[in-house]
Amino acid sequence: MTDLDELAARAAIACWRGAEGTLSRAIKDVVPLPMTILQAWLSRMGLARSVPTARREGLLAFLNDRAIPQLRDAPNDPSPNTFSLVEKLSQEARSRDVLNGRPTSLLSKLGLAVHPELFIPYDGRVFRALKGRGARVQRHIYSDYMTAVFAQKPAFLSTLNEKNLSSGSLGAADIMSQHLFELRALDKRLMLAGGFDKERMLRDLKS
């Protein structure tokens, strides 16, 4: 497949039908979050190495007590004020010594799991793509990152429409709203623009 827009669209659906969507539904539905689901989620989202085993009990407690309730209750409003919640939780996790460094990526990926029609993961490749397109983004400032991502959305949606790529046309209306499809496809397309391996994304279509 040479059309990167179509690849992003189909990969968004494949991942949501697979582990990404399955784990999102588990994290939203199971309260409190058990260690078994946390372990599976860390592995799927590429976070296992950044969360040492000795830190996972503390992380689980922080997620159940602080992060998941706040992300779940976030207003369905794609505004800088809403997105700053990830920054606040990241700062709180750092002040509590939950993990080394600032877990912006981890908490934004948790946001995707808990509130998938609002949050997009903070990703280094997407960050690079946004900078390459002239966006003024600073590392770990998630509200600026999301503002820059949403600035790319109108042009991308126009492209999807021209190519007749939608949740319905690709047979995914049973698992994804059109809005969720658009957000996940936009994320995947920006990942590709930032250097994510096309062949690796193609493998998502077969998994």
N, C-alpha and C positions, 0 to 999 in steps of 0.2 A: 504494500500500500504506500503510494507516494504522496497522497494528499494528507498533509499534516493536520488540517482542520478535521477531516473525517476520522483520522486516527485518534485525535484527541477526543472526539465525540464518542466513538465506539469504545475507547478505553475507559472513559468515564462510566459508561454503562456496565462494561464487563467488571470493573472493580466494584461497582455498587451491587451487582448481582453476586459477587464473590465475597471475599473476606472483609473488604472495607465496609460494605453495607451491612453484612451479617454482624460484625463486631459493633457497629454503630447502634444497631437495634438492641443488641445485648446490653450495651453500656447504658442506653436510655431506659431499658425496662427492668434491669436487675438492681435493686436497692437493698443494702449497700453493695457496691461493686466488689466482687470477690477477687482474690489474688489470681485465680485461674484465668479469669477474663483479662485482668490487667496484663498478665504475662503474655497471653496470646496477642493482645493489642500492641504491646511494646514490640514484639517480634514483627508483626505485620507492618507497623508504621516505621520500622527501621530505627527504633529507639532503644533497643535492648542494650547495646554497648554503652550508651550514655547514662544508663541507670543501673549501677552495680547492684548485685543481689542484696548486699547489706543495706542498701538504701530503699529497697522496695516496700518494706512494711511502713516506713515513714511516709513514703510517697503515697501509698494507698490510703493512709489515714488522712493526709492532706486533701487528696482528691475527693474522698467521701465527705469529709467535714466541711471543706471550703470551696474547692473548685467546681465540682459537679453541680451542687445546688445553685451556685451563682450563674454558671453558664446556662443551666437549664432554664433559669428564670430571667435570662437576659431579654430585654424587649426586642421584638422582631423588627428592628429598626436599624438599617445599615448606615449608621452614623458614626463619626469619630468618637463620640461619647460612649456609644455601645462597645465599639471595638477596643477602647482603652481598658476595658475590663481584663483583657488578656495581659496587658502591661501591668495592671495593678496586682493580678494574681501572680505574675512572674516575680514581681518585686517582693510580694509577701512570701513566696516560696523561698526566695533567696534569703530574706531576713530570718526565716525560720530554719535555715540550713537544711532544707529538704533535699536539695541536690547541689552539686557543684555548679557554679555559674548561674546564668539566667535561663530558665526553661521556657523561653518564648515559643520555640517550635513545638515542644511537647504540649503546652497548654493550648496552642492554636489547633493542634491536631485533635486534642480532646474536645475543643469547641466544635470541630467538624463532626465528631462522633455524637455529641450531645445535642447540638443545634445545627444540623447540616445545611439548612436553608439560609444560614446567616454567616457562618464562619468558613474561611478557607485557610488551609495550613500555611504557616510562615515557612518559606522554603528558600534556600540559598540560590537555587537556579532561577526561581521566579524573581527573586530580588535582583539578580543580575540582568534578567530580561527587562525589568522595569527601569533600571538605571540606564540600560542601553537605549531605551525609548524616551529618555529625557526626564523621567520621574524623579522628584526630589524625595528620596526616602533615606532614612537613617536606620541603621541596624537596631533591632529590638523595639523600634517604635511601631508597634503593630497597627495603630490607628492610621498612621501615614501610609503604611504598606497597603492596607485594605482600601484606602482612598485611591491610591495609585492603581490597584487591581480593578476597582470598579470604574475607573476612568477608561480602561481598555474594553469594558463590556459592550458599549453600544456598537463599536465597529465590528467586534467579534460576533455579536448577535446578528448583525446585518449579513455577515459572511455565512453564518449557519443558515439563515433564511434563504439566501441565494442558492445554497447547495442542498436545500430541503433536508437539513439535518435537525431533527427534533426528537424529543422523547417518544412521540407518537410514531413518526416515520421510521424510527429505528427499533420499534417494538418494545419499548421500555416503559410505557405508560403504567404498567402494572406495579412497577417498583419505584419510579421516579416521577415527581412532578416536573413540569417543564422548567420551572425556576431552578430546582435542584440540578437538573440535567445541565442547564446553562452554566451554573456556577462550577460544577465539577469539570465540564468540558473546557471552560475558560482556564481553570487551574491547570489542567493537563496541557493545554495549548501553550500557556506561558512557560511551563516546565520545559517543553520542547524548544521554545524560543531561547531559553536560558542554557541549553546544552544537554538536556536529558537525552539519554540514548534512545533513539527511535526503535532500534531492534528490541531493546528491553521493554518498551511500551507495547510493541507488537506481541510480545509474549503474554502480556496481560489479556489479550484477546483470545488466547488459546487455553488459559488456565481455568 
